Amino acid sequence: MTSTEKIWKEYHDNLRRFIQMRVSDKSVADDVLQEVFVKIHSGLNTLKDDARLQSWLYQVTRNTIVDYYRSPRPTEELPENVYFSETEDGKVLSELADCMRPMIDVLPEPYRQAIILSEIEGLTQKQISERLGLSLSGAKSRVQRGRLKLKEMLLDCCHFEFDRRGGVVEFNPKRGRGNKC
C-alpha cells in the first residue's frame, strides 16, 4: 500500500501545476493542494487497486477544485459611501427600489414567490428549493427567470446611466411613463 508521504514526494509538483492551471492565485492553489492531501490521507484506505492511484489522485484534485469554486467566499464590506449611502447614488437606488415592489407584485406567481424569498427575505437558493419543494436547479431557474423579467420591466420603463463598475448612477422614466416606474 502506498503512503501519503510517498504520494507527496512523487505527485506534489504535478498536482500543484494541475491546480494552478485552474486556480489563478498561487496562495489559493497551495490551499487547494493542502486540502487535496488531507482528502488523500483520509481516503487512501478506500483505494483498492494501486494501479489506479494516479487517476484517483487527479479525480480527488478535480473534485477539490470544484469544491473550492462552489464554496461561499468571505465578502469584504463595501465602504459606506458606495451605492447605499445618502449620496446621490444612494438616493437614486432608493428611488429605484420604490419602483421595484410594484413590479415584483405583477410578476407571475412562481417568479414573484422566488424573488420575494431571495431578494426581500434573503433566503439562499437552497433554502428556497426546500421551502417551495423544488430541486435546487429548479429554484435557481425561478430566481434567474424572475430577475430577468424584472430587468426587462425596468428597461421597459426607464433609461439607465451606469458608472464604470455597473452601478446605477441615474435613471429617468421613458416618455409617457410619468415620474414613477
CYANA upper distance limits for C-alpha pairs under 8 A (distance plus 0.5 A):
  1 MET  CA     50 ASP  CA      7.59
  2 THR  CA      6 LYS  CA      7.18
  2 THR  CA      7 ILE  CA      7.68
  2 THR  CA     50 ASP  CA      7.88
  3 SER  CA      7 ILE  CA      6.83
  4 THR  CA      8 TRP  CA      6.57
  4 THR  CA     37 PHE  CA      8.18
  4 THR  CA     40 ILE  CA      7.56
  4 THR  CA     41 HIS  CA      6.17
  4 THR  CA     44 LEU  CA      8.19
  5 GLU  CA      9 LYS  CA      6.83
  6 LYS  CA     10 GLU  CA      6.69
  7 ILE  CA     11 TYR  CA      6.12
  7 ILE  CA     12 HIS  CA      7.77
  8 TRP  CA     12 HIS  CA      5.37
  8 TRP  CA     37 PHE  CA      8.30
 11 TYR  CA     15 LEU  CA      6.46
 12 HIS  CA     16 ARG  CA      6.64
 13 ASP  CA     17 ARG  CA      6.78
 14 ASN  CA     18 PHE  CA      6.63
 15 LEU  CA     19 ILE  CA      6.63
 15 LEU  CA     33 LEU  CA      7.73
 15 LEU  CA     58 TYR  CA      8.05
 15 LEU  CA     61 THR  CA      7.95
 16 ARG  CA     20 GLN  CA      6.55
 16 ARG  CA     29 ALA  CA      7.40
 16 ARG  CA     30 ASP  CA      7.63
 16 ARG  CA     33 LEU  CA      6.76
 17 ARG  CA     21 MET  CA      6.74
 18 PHE  CA     22 ARG  CA      7.48
 19 ILE  CA     23 VAL  CA      6.47
 19 ILE  CA     29 ALA  CA      6.36
 19 ILE  CA     32 VAL  CA      8.00
 19 ILE  CA     33 LEU  CA      7.76
 19 ILE  CA     61 THR  CA      8.06
 19 ILE  CA     65 ILE  CA      7.77
 20 GLN  CA     24 SER  CA      6.53
 20 GLN  CA     25 ASP  CA      7.91
 20 GLN  CA     26 LYS  CA      7.08
 20 GLN  CA     29 ALA  CA      6.08
 22 ARG  CA     65 ILE  CA      8.26
 23 VAL  CA     28 VAL  CA      7.56
 23 VAL  CA     29 ALA  CA      6.41
 23 VAL  CA     65 ILE  CA      8.42
 24 SER  CA     28 VAL  CA      8.35
 24 SER  CA     29 ALA  CA      7.99
 25 ASP  CA     29 ALA  CA      6.70
 26 LYS  CA     30 ASP  CA      6.69
 27 SER  CA     31 ASP  CA      6.79
 28 VAL  CA     32 VAL  CA      6.63
 29 ALA  CA     33 LEU  CA      6.55
 30 ASP  CA     34 GLN  CA      6.64
 31 ASP  CA     35 GLU  CA      6.78
 32 VAL  CA     36 VAL  CA      6.63
 32 VAL  CA     64 THR  CA      7.32
 32 VAL  CA     65 ILE  CA      7.27
 32 VAL  CA     68 TYR  CA      7.81
 33 LEU  CA     37 PHE  CA      6.85
 33 LEU  CA     61 THR  CA      8.21
 34 GLN  CA     38 VAL  CA      6.82
 35 GLU  CA     39 LYS  CA      6.79
 35 GLU  CA     64 THR  CA      7.73
 36 VAL  CA     40 ILE  CA      6.58
 36 VAL  CA     60 VAL  CA      7.09
 36 VAL  CA     61 THR  CA      6.20
 36 VAL  CA     64 THR  CA      6.77
 37 PHE  CA     41 HIS  CA      6.39
 38 VAL  CA     42 SER  CA      6.70
 39 LYS  CA     43 GLY  CA      6.32
 39 LYS  CA     60 VAL  CA      7.87
 40 ILE  CA     44 LEU  CA      5.92
 40 ILE  CA     57 LEU  CA      7.78
 40 ILE  CA     60 VAL  CA      7.85
 43 GLY  CA     47 LEU  CA      7.88
 47 LEU  CA     52 ARG  CA      8.47
 47 LEU  CA     53 LEU  CA      7.88
 47 LEU  CA     56 TRP  CA      8.40
 49 ASP  CA     53 LEU  CA      7.65
 52 ARG  CA     56 TRP  CA      6.62
 53 LEU  CA     57 LEU  CA      6.57
 54 GLN  CA     58 TYR  CA      6.85
 55 SER  CA     59 GLN  CA      6.62
 56 TRP  CA     60 VAL  CA      6.68
 57 LEU  CA     61 THR  CA      6.66
 58 TYR  CA     62 ARG  CA      6.52
 59 GLN  CA     63 ASN  CA      6.62
 60 VAL  CA     64 THR  CA      6.62
 61 THR  CA     65 ILE  CA      6.74
 62 ARG  CA     66 VAL  CA      6.76
 63 ASN  CA     67 ASP  CA      6.62
 64 THR  CA     68 TYR  CA      6.65
 65 ILE  CA     69 TYR  CA      6.94
 66 VAL  CA     70 ARG  CA      6.67
 67 ASP  CA     71 SER  CA      6.44
 78 LEU  CA     82 VAL  CA      7.01
 80 GLU  CA     84 PHE  CA      7.63
 80 GLU  CA     85 SER  CA      6.38
 81 ASN  CA     85 SER  CA      5.44
 81 ASN  CA     86 GLU  CA      8.15
 81 ASN  CA     87 THR  CA      7.48
 82 VAL  CA     89 ASP  CA      8.25
 82 VAL  CA     90 GLY  CA      8.46
 83 TYR  CA     89 ASP  CA      5.98
 83 TYR  CA     90 GLY  CA      5.80
 83 TYR  CA     93 LEU  CA      7.93
 83 TYR  CA    167 GLY  CA      7.84
 84 PHE  CA     89 ASP  CA      7.54
 84 PHE  CA     90 GLY  CA      5.00
 84 PHE  CA     93 LEU  CA      7.86
 85 SER  CA     89 ASP  CA      7.83
 85 SER  CA     90 GLY  CA      5.44
 85 SER  CA     91 LYS  CA      8.46
 86 GLU  CA     90 GLY  CA      5.59
 86 GLU  CA     91 LYS  CA      6.73
 87 THR  CA     91 LYS  CA      6.89
 88 GLU  CA     92 VAL  CA      6.69
 88 GLU  CA    169 VAL  CA      8.20
 89 ASP  CA     93 LEU  CA      6.76
 89 ASP  CA    168 VAL  CA      7.73
 89 ASP  CA    169 VAL  CA      5.93
 89 ASP  CA    170 GLU  CA      8.13
 90 GLY  CA     94 SER  CA      6.53
 91 LYS  CA     95 GLU  CA      6.68
 92 VAL  CA     96 LEU  CA      6.65
 92 VAL  CA    168 VAL  CA      7.98
 92 VAL  CA    169 VAL  CA      7.05
 92 VAL  CA    170 GLU  CA      6.57
 92 VAL  CA    171 PHE  CA      7.85
 93 LEU  CA     97 ALA  CA      6.47
 93 LEU  CA    168 VAL  CA      7.65
 94 SER  CA     98 ASP  CA      7.00
 95 GLU  CA     99 CYS  CA      7.41
 96 LEU  CA    100 MET  CA      7.06
 96 LEU  CA    171 PHE  CA      8.42
 97 ALA  CA    101 ARG  CA      7.59
 98 ASP  CA    102 PRO  CA      8.47
 99 CYS  CA    103 MET  CA      7.27
 99 CYS  CA    180 LYS  CA      7.16
 99 CYS  CA    181 CYS  CA      5.90
100 MET  CA    104 ILE  CA      6.60
100 MET  CA    150 LEU  CA      8.45
101 ARG  CA    105 ASP  CA      6.64
102 PRO  CA    106 VAL  CA      7.10
103 MET  CA    107 LEU  CA      7.14
103 MET  CA    150 LEU  CA      7.29
103 MET  CA    153 MET  CA      7.73
104 ILE  CA    112 ARG  CA      6.33
104 ILE  CA    115 ILE  CA      7.94
104 ILE  CA    116 ILE  CA      8.25
104 ILE  CA    150 LEU  CA      7.58
105 ASP  CA    112 ARG  CA      7.12
106 VAL  CA    112 ARG  CA      8.09
107 LEU  CA    111 TYR  CA      6.69
107 LEU  CA    112 ARG  CA      5.63
107 LEU  CA    146 GLY  CA      7.92
107 LEU  CA    149 LYS  CA      8.06
107 LEU  CA    150 LEU  CA      8.37
108 PRO  CA    112 ARG  CA      6.48
109 GLU  CA    113 GLN  CA      6.51
110 PRO  CA    114 ALA  CA      6.81
110 PRO  CA    142 ARG  CA      7.46
111 TYR  CA    115 ILE  CA      6.55
111 TYR  CA    142 ARG  CA      6.09
111 TYR  CA    143 VAL  CA      7.00
111 TYR  CA    145 ARG  CA      7.40
111 TYR  CA    146 GLY  CA      5.16
112 ARG  CA    116 ILE  CA      6.58
112 ARG  CA    146 GLY  CA      7.26
113 GLN  CA    117 LEU  CA      6.70
114 ALA  CA    118 SER  CA      6.59
114 ALA  CA    128 ILE  CA      7.57
114 ALA  CA    139 ALA  CA      7.80
114 ALA  CA    142 ARG  CA      6.63
114 ALA  CA    143 VAL  CA      5.84
114 ALA  CA    146 GLY  CA      7.67
115 ILE  CA    119 GLU  CA      5.97
115 ILE  CA    120 ILE  CA      7.69
115 ILE  CA    143 VAL  CA      6.30
115 ILE  CA    146 GLY  CA      6.65
115 ILE  CA    147 ARG  CA      7.67
116 ILE  CA    120 ILE  CA      5.45
116 ILE  CA    121 GLU  CA      6.74
117 LEU  CA    121 GLU  CA      5.38
117 LEU  CA    122 GLY  CA      6.72
117 LEU  CA    123 LEU  CA      6.19
117 LEU  CA    128 ILE  CA      7.18
118 SER  CA    122 GLY  CA      5.28
118 SER  CA    123 LEU  CA      5.37
118 SER  CA    124 THR  CA      6.85
118 SER  CA    125 GLN  CA      7.48
118 SER  CA    128 ILE  CA      7.81
118 SER  CA    143 VAL  CA      7.80
119 GLU  CA    123 LEU  CA      8.12
123 LEU  CA    127 GLN  CA      6.39
123 LEU  CA    128 ILE  CA      6.83
124 THR  CA    128 ILE  CA      6.74
125 GLN  CA    129 SER  CA      6.61
125 GLN  CA    136 LEU  CA      7.29
125 GLN  CA    139 ALA  CA      6.55
125 GLN  CA    140 LYS  CA      6.55
125 GLN  CA    143 VAL  CA      8.42
126 LYS  CA    130 GLU  CA      6.88
126 LYS  CA    136 LEU  CA      6.27
126 LYS  CA    139 ALA  CA      7.99
127 GLN  CA    131 ARG  CA      6.59
128 ILE  CA    132 LEU  CA      6.47
128 ILE  CA    134 LEU  CA      8.42
128 ILE  CA    139 ALA  CA      6.78
129 SER  CA    133 GLY  CA      6.13
129 SER  CA    134 LEU  CA      5.11
129 SER  CA    135 SER  CA      6.19
129 SER  CA    136 LEU  CA      5.79
129 SER  CA    138 GLY  CA      7.76
129 SER  CA    139 ALA  CA      5.54
130 GLU  CA    134 LEU  CA      6.94
130 GLU  CA    135 SER  CA      8.31
134 LEU  CA    138 GLY  CA      6.21
134 LEU  CA    139 ALA  CA      6.52
135 SER  CA    139 ALA  CA      6.80
136 LEU  CA    140 LYS  CA      6.69
137 SER  CA    141 SER  CA      6.53
138 GLY  CA    142 ARG  CA      6.77
139 ALA  CA    143 VAL  CA      6.76
140 LYS  CA    144 GLN  CA      6.57
141 SER  CA    145 ARG  CA      6.49
142 ARG  CA    146 GLY  CA      6.44
143 VAL  CA    147 ARG  CA      6.62
144 GLN  CA    148 LEU  CA      6.63
145 ARG  CA    149 LYS  CA      6.64
146 GLY  CA    150 LEU  CA      6.72
147 ARG  CA    151 LYS  CA      6.59
148 LEU  CA    152 GLU  CA      6.69
149 LYS  CA    153 MET  CA      6.75
150 LEU  CA    154 LEU  CA      6.64
151 LYS  CA    155 LEU  CA      6.58
152 GLU  CA    156 ASP  CA      6.47
153 MET  CA    157 CYS  CA      6.79
154 LEU  CA    158 CYS  CA      6.47
154 LEU  CA    181 CYS  CA      8.18
155 LEU  CA    159 HIS  CA      7.17
155 LEU  CA    160 PHE  CA      8.27
156 ASP  CA    174 LYS  CA      8.40
157 CYS  CA    173 PRO  CA      6.30
157 CYS  CA    174 LYS  CA      6.14
157 CYS  CA    177 ARG  CA      7.26
157 CYS  CA    181 CYS  CA      6.28
158 CYS  CA    171 PHE  CA      6.77
158 CYS  CA    172 ASN  CA      5.86
158 CYS  CA    173 PRO  CA      4.70
158 CYS  CA    174 LYS  CA      5.40
158 CYS  CA    181 CYS  CA      7.58
159 HIS  CA    171 PHE  CA      5.99
159 HIS  CA    172 ASN  CA      5.79
159 HIS  CA    173 PRO  CA      6.80
159 HIS  CA    174 LYS  CA      6.73
160 PHE  CA    168 VAL  CA      7.35
160 PHE  CA    169 VAL  CA      8.29
160 PHE  CA    170 GLU  CA      6.42
160 PHE  CA    171 PHE  CA      4.90
160 PHE  CA    172 ASN  CA      7.19
161 GLU  CA    168 VAL  CA      6.50
161 GLU  CA    169 VAL  CA      6.22
161 GLU  CA    170 GLU  CA      5.58
161 GLU  CA    171 PHE  CA      6.59
162 PHE  CA    166 GLY  CA      5.81
162 PHE  CA    167 GLY  CA      5.81
162 PHE  CA    168 VAL  CA      5.06
162 PHE  CA    169 VAL  CA      5.88
162 PHE  CA    170 GLU  CA      7.56
163 ASP  CA    167 GLY  CA      5.83
163 ASP  CA    168 VAL  CA      6.93
163 ASP  CA    169 VAL  CA      6.67
173 PRO  CA    177 ARG  CA      6.33
173 PRO  CA    178 GLY  CA      7.16
173 PRO  CA    179 ASN  CA      6.89
173 PRO  CA    180 LYS  CA      7.35
173 PRO  CA    181 CYS  CA      6.79
174 LYS  CA    178 GLY  CA      8.45
177 ARG  CA    181 CYS  CA      7.07
